[in-house]
């Protein structure tokens, strides 16, 4: 039934500050990237950075790293569903045909 799990010591303040500093560096990177004229790769790199930031928040601040397996599965399914929705939106935008104005 319920198997007892090993108690996990809470992360230290230094660990939280390290993750926070990493998130801030990624934030500044994505903000600086928005100013560079990279073209279509700008969106892809920005999405990659945002996925990395999301995974950091999920793993450490939501404590999924040491969470029960069912909670990790639920979070992974939610994250996968979000990826499917973003993928469908990108596919919709990329497959549209530009029609000339009727006037």
C-alpha positions as CSV (number, residue, x, y, z in Angstrom):
1,X,0.0,0.0,0.0
2,X,1.8,3.1,1.2
3,X,5.4,2.5,1.4
4,X,7.3,5.0,3.5
5,X,9.8,7.1,1.6
6,X,13.1,8.3,2.8
7,X,12.9,11.8,4.2
8,X,14.5,14.3,1.9
9,X,16.3,17.2,3.5
10,X,15.2,20.6,2.2
11,X,17.5,22.3,-0.2
12,X,19.8,24.9,1.2
13,X,19.5,28.6,0.6
14,X,22.6,28.5,-1.6
15,X,21.0,25.9,-3.8
16,X,17.9,28.1,-4.2
17,X,20.0,31.1,-5.0
18,X,21.9,29.2,-7.6
19,X,18.8,28.1,-9.3
20,X,17.4,31.6,-9.1
21,X,20.6,33.0,-10.6
22,X,20.4,30.5,-13.4
23,X,16.8,31.5,-14.1
24,X,17.8,35.2,-14.2
25,X,20.7,34.5,-16.6
26,X,18.3,32.7,-18.8
27,X,15.8,35.6,-18.6
28,X,18.5,38.1,-19.6
29,X,19.6,35.8,-22.4
30,X,16.1,35.5,-23.8
31,X,15.6,39.3,-23.5
32,X,18.9,40.0,-25.2
33,X,18.1,37.5,-27.9
34,X,14.9,39.4,-28.7
35,X,17.1,42.3,-29.8
36,X,19.3,40.3,-32.2
37,X,18.2,40.0,-35.9
38,X,18.5,36.2,-36.1
39,X,15.4,35.6,-38.2
40,X,13.3,32.4,-37.7
41,X,15.9,30.9,-35.4
42,X,15.1,33.6,-32.8
43,X,11.7,32.0,-32.0
44,X,13.2,28.5,-31.8
45,X,16.0,29.5,-29.5
46,X,13.6,31.5,-27.3
47,X,11.3,28.5,-27.1
48,X,14.3,26.3,-26.1
49,X,15.3,28.8,-23.4
50,X,11.7,28.9,-22.1
51,X,11.5,25.1,-22.0
52,X,14.7,25.0,-20.0
53,X,13.4,27.6,-17.5
54,X,10.2,25.7,-17.2
55,X,12.0,22.4,-16.5
56,X,14.1,24.2,-13.8
57,X,11.1,25.5,-12.1
58,X,9.3,22.2,-12.3
59,X,12.2,20.2,-11.0
60,X,13.4,22.4,-8.2
61,X,10.8,24.9,-7.0
62,X,7.8,22.5,-7.5
63,X,10.0,19.8,-5.9
64,X,9.2,17.3,-8.6
65,X,12.7,16.0,-8.4
66,X,12.1,14.2,-5.2
67,X,8.3,13.9,-5.5
68,X,6.2,10.8,-5.7
69,X,6.2,9.0,-9.0
70,X,2.5,9.7,-9.7
71,X,3.0,13.5,-9.2
72,X,6.0,13.3,-11.6
73,X,3.9,11.5,-14.2
74,X,1.1,14.0,-13.9
75,X,3.5,16.9,-14.3
76,X,5.2,15.2,-17.3
77,X,1.8,14.6,-19.0
78,X,0.8,18.3,-18.4
79,X,4.2,19.4,-19.9
80,X,3.8,17.1,-22.9
81,X,0.2,18.4,-23.5
82,X,1.5,22.0,-23.4
83,X,4.2,20.9,-26.0
84,X,1.5,19.4,-28.2
85,X,-0.6,22.6,-28.0
86,X,2.4,24.8,-28.9
87,X,3.4,22.4,-31.7
88,X,-0.2,22.6,-33.2
89,X,-0.1,26.4,-33.0
90,X,3.2,26.5,-34.7
91,X,2.0,24.1,-37.4
92,X,-1.1,26.2,-38.0
93,X,0.9,29.4,-38.4
94,X,3.5,27.7,-40.7
95,X,0.9,26.1,-43.0
96,X,-1.2,29.2,-43.7
97,X,-1.4,30.6,-47.2
98,X,-1.2,34.3,-47.6
99,X,-4.1,35.6,-49.7
100,X,-3.9,38.8,-51.7
101,X,-6.1,41.6,-50.6
102,X,-9.4,41.7,-52.6
103,X,-9.1,45.5,-53.3
